[in-house]
């Protein structure tokens, strides 16, 4: 055995010490800081604040007192933490934009929805609201347990009686160790209605309760755009989220013009930061449909949005704003609470209401027992006084002449010490006849009340009926026809807007010139550059493809392995410098190269031709790739590869194909299949080599080509007769004057 160290130092394994201390810290955080009690919906700091204010007699009808006084009492008697933390908690309980039903009535600067801080506690004053008094109702009637405070000099309530459904009505949020809670505020009248239904039907389904508790009711209003099934599922499990949008309306300004007025913003979104973010996006040209934003708010929220022009669709404008700003936010729900004040659990809507109702019944029983004990004590005294009145002369004689009148009265009339003390303390004026009548009346009333309380304690159904009446009174007091109780958050379906249109609306439309070099570098220059020879490239590189487009367009790339890739015109690297390698932007195989690139026009058809002379047409709407990996459209295997991708002009009815052997064949375009993916069919027969070029044309207009000097030559329908044939034939040598490189473009 290791002898104890005389210095008093003990050796403890570091792991053991850390485990013990961290566990103690975790439990302290969970139980005493972060998670609310399911019964009264309060954390310890809030509970101590309200109890301290009650002791200071700061009732709704009383005069306010300095918040510094309240905070001092709380940290001095109940809550040994920093005064700023306690004051921050007090301020939040008084903010009508943070609390759906404020528990504290504050006077002075308590902050605002813009995110400004409250004034120092020496400048502000506070008192309780009616909601707070409901939470404390009956606390002096043994309704809840009390415990010693941190210094064991005082006592504090473990939980408040909670006559108001505070947990769901005001919500809660907090982060503990390994767990967190996030509960949105709800409408008290709806909660009371659901609680009444749960009293009548203990096995009620969550779907039925959600018909009454429609969803969160945020103090700042807003519009919830989730569907009913999502809301029901969230309330079943206790976990989920709600999409909350700002409430807006269209205001006509005359002559076809309009502006959008935002009157409500999502919960916990700071108005000033929201406007700053939108203004920043506006400056950075990320919101091309929006011209200006102004804050015209006074006591109510009024944010004015000016569209770029009267032709801008207001629904599309708002959808683009919802997508990139906090005008739409997602409020997560995680109803992780202390069940019974002890066990952290995630509860669904039904379980939370059941915890509150069971607590209210427990409070009712305890208050009834407390009142019953008071009645019995008073009846005991009244019984003694009545005996004294019936024998008043003898009682007076004993008191006047006996040496031990107290013991003599006990022995003579079989009285208790409490009764004798009451008789001995009775004043002479109480001997009047009217006083006896009053005592008999009080005795009768208390006896009847005692019988009534005993009946309540013996009958659980009566207890629930009393609770139902109390809850019904709360529902009436905070009904939807009252200013405080009216529902603020509405429900709606998100507008059916094309997501692609929203995406386009977030891009400022401007002309660009797309440029791709031989070595695969891509960039976009602003404007439509007329002179392509002015472009500069890295040493050893040169121009491969250049064309005009705009920032709204989709840029399509076709590669030698038969794949199409899609890039947004706004996503192309800028024209200052040489751009970026195209392989950085798409997942193009190492053995592939860019065949061509062009601006996407979904109504067109494209002709695809491989080097082996196979081909088909494909609708351009079918080639868009949604990922970096591209979309395989033409199936080719090395050494074959995709050679051409050319648009089919409207009215074209024939196809001209030229091989590397300088033979040309013309045949009707309807001999070529239209496909969305495949190898295609044989266009021209070759002994050696493969296809060189192809072009669709209208036979009536003839076939044209350009030589190296950009001179245009045209063969008429009659002159082309000798090259006319069927698909897959070898054809004849090209006409005299056809470009030596075998291409129609010279």
Residue, then its C-alpha position, 0 to 999 in steps of 0.5 A: x500500500x502506497x503511504x499517503x503523501x504528507x504534503x496532501x497531494x494525491x496522485x490521480x490518473x489524468x484520464x480518470x480526472x479528465x473523464x470525471x471533470x468533463x462529465x461534471x461539466x457536461x451534466x452542468x451544461x445540460x441541466x443548468x444552462x442549455x436545455x429547457x424544462x419540458x414543464x415550464x419551458x424555462x432554463x434556470x436563469x430565466x426561472x431565477x429572473x422571474x422568481x427574483x422579480x416576484x420577490x421584488x413585487x414587480x407585478x404587471x400593475x406595479x411600478x417598474x424597477x431598474x434592471x440593475x436591481x433585478x440583475x443584482x438580486x439574481x446574481x447575488x441570491x440565485x445565479x452566481x454568473x456574470x451580470x451581463x449574461x443575466x441581463x442579456x437573458x432579461x433583455x431577450x425575455x422583454x423583446x417582442x421580436x424575440x419572444x412570441x409572448x414576452x415575459x418581461x415588460x421593459x421600459x427603455x431601450x431593449x434593442x431592436x430588430x436591426x440588431x442594435x444592443x439594449x442600453x446598459x441595465x442602469x438605464x432600463x427598467x422592467x416588471x413582469x407581464x401577465x404571462x409571467x404571473x401565470x407561470x408563477x401562479x400558485x408558487x406560494x401554495x406548495x405547487x412545486x418543490x424548492x431547493x437550497x440556492x448555491x450558497x444555501x442561504x436561500x431557497x429557489x423553485x426547482x420548476x415553476x407552476x407553469x399555467x401557460x404553455x411556455x415551452x412551445x409558445x415562446x420556444x427555446x434554443x441552446x447548445x449543450x455538450x453533445x446535444x442542442x435544442x431549437x424550438x420555434x414559438x407557437x400560437x398559445x390559443x392553438x396549443x390550448x386547443x390541442x391540449x384540451x383535445x388531448x385531455x378528452x382523447x389521450x390517444x389522439x394522433x399527431x395528425x389531429x393535433x397538427x390540425x389545431x397546432x398548424x405550425x410555428x407562429x413567429x413573433x416577426x410573422x413571415x410565411x411558412x412554405x412547407x407542405x403539410x406532410x413535412x410539418x406533420x412528420x416534424x411534429x411526430x419525431x420532434x425533429x425537422x425544419x421550416x422554410x420561412x419567407x418574408x411577407x411581401x406585396x406588390x404596390x402599383x406606382x402608376x403607368x404600369x410600374x410597380x414596387x415590392x413592399x416587404x412587411x415581415x421578415x423571417x424570425x431571428x433575421x436582423x433587418x439591417x444586415x439583411x438589407x446590407x447583404x441585398x445591397x452588396x449583391x446589387x453592387x456586385x451585379x448579382x441581382x440584375x432584375x433589381x434596381x434599388x432597395x430602401x428601408x422605410x421602416x418606422x415601428x413596422x417593417x417596410x422594405x422597398x424593392x424597386x425592379x429594374x423595369x416594369x417588365x420584370x416578373x415580380x414572382x421571378x424577382x422574389x424567387x431570385x431574392x429568396x434563393x440568395x438572401x435571408x428573405x427565406x431562412x430555414x428554422x430547424x426544430x429539435x425539441x430536445x428538452x429535460x423530460x420531468x426536469x431530469x432526462x434529456x429527450x427529443x419529444x414530439x408535439x404530443x409528448x411535449x403537451x402531455x408533459x405540460x398537462x401532467x405537470x399542471x395536474x401535479x400542481x393542481x393536486x399539490x395546491x389542493x392538498x395545501x389548501x386542504x391542510x390550511x382548511x383543516x388547520x382553520x377548522x380546528x381553530x374554529x371548532x375550539x372557538x365554537x366550544x368556547x362560545x358555547x361555554x363562555x362563562x365557564x371558560x372566562x372563569x377558568x381563565x380568570x381564577x385557575x393557576x394553569x388555565x391552559x391545561x385546565x381548558x385542555x382537560x375540561x373540554x378535550x381541546x388541542x394546544x392550537x385550539x387553546x392558544x386561539x381561545x387564550x389569544x381571543x380579544x374581548x370584543x370577539x365575544x360579541x354575538x355577531x362574531x359567533x355567527x361569523x365563525x359559524x358561517x366561516x365554519x360552514x363554508x370551509x367544511x363545504x370547501x373541504x368536502x369539495x377538495x377531498x372529492x377533487x383529490x379522490x376523482x381524477x376525472x374532476x381534476x382534468x375537468x378543472x384543468x380543462x376549464x383553466x386551459x379554456x380560460x387561457x385560450x380565451x385570454x390569448x384568443x386569436x381575436x386578441x391583439x397578442x393572440x392573433x396568428x402572425x405567421x401564415x402558410x402558403x405554397x411556394x410559387x411554381x417558378x422554373x428554377x432555370x428561369x430563377x437562375x437566369x434572373x440572378x445573372x446580369x445579361x451582357x454580351x460576351x465573346x467566347x474564345x477557345x484556343x488550340x491548347x484548350x484554354x477558354x475565356x469570355x471577353x465582354x461585348x461582341x468582339x468583331x475582329x477575332x485576329x486581335x486575340x492574344x494567346x500563350x506562346x505556341x498557342x492560337x485561336x481554335x473557336x470564337x463566337x458571340x453569346x451572352x452571359x445568360x447562354x449555355x455554352x456547349x462543348x463537343x469532344x472527340x469521344x462523343x461527349x457534350x459538356x455544358x458551361x454557363x456563360x456567366x461562369x466562363x473566366x474573364x477575358x483579362x489574360x489567357x483564361x483557364x484550361x477547359x479541363x479545370x472546368x469539366x471532367x474531360x478524358x486525357x485522350x479527348x479534345x474539343x471538336x467544337x463549341x457553340x451557343x446553345x439553341x434548344x430548338x435546333x437539330x445537330x448533325x453528328x459525324x464520326x471520322x469513320x463516316x457514321x452519323x445521325x441527327x440529335x435534337x439540341x435540347x437533348x444534349x445538355x449535361x447537368x454534371x462536370x462529367x458531361x453527357x455521352x451522345x455519340x458512341x465511338x471507340x478508338x481509333x474512331x472519334x467524333x469529327x463534326x457537330x454542325x447545326x441543321x438549318x431550318x428547311x435543309x433537306x439534303x446532306x453533302x458528305x466529303x471524304x478524305x479521298x475527296x469524293x462527295x456524296x449527296x443524299x436526302x436528309x430523311x435517310x439519316x435517323x434522329x437519335x438521342x444517343x448511339x453510333x449512327x449509320x454509315x454516311x459514305x463508303x470508304x476503302x481507305x481513310x474516313x470522312x472529312x466534312x459534311x454539310x446540310x443544305x436545301x437542294x432548291x438553293x443549291x450547294x455552296x462552299x468557300x475557297x481559301x480566299x473566302x470566295x463563294x461558289x454555288x452548284x445548282x440543283x441541276x449541276x449537282x445531279x451527278x453527285x446525287x445518290x443514296x446513303x452509304x454510297x462512295x460518291x464521286x470526286x468533288x467538283x472542280x474548284x472545291x477547296x484542296x483541304x476538302x472542307x466546305x469552308x475553305 
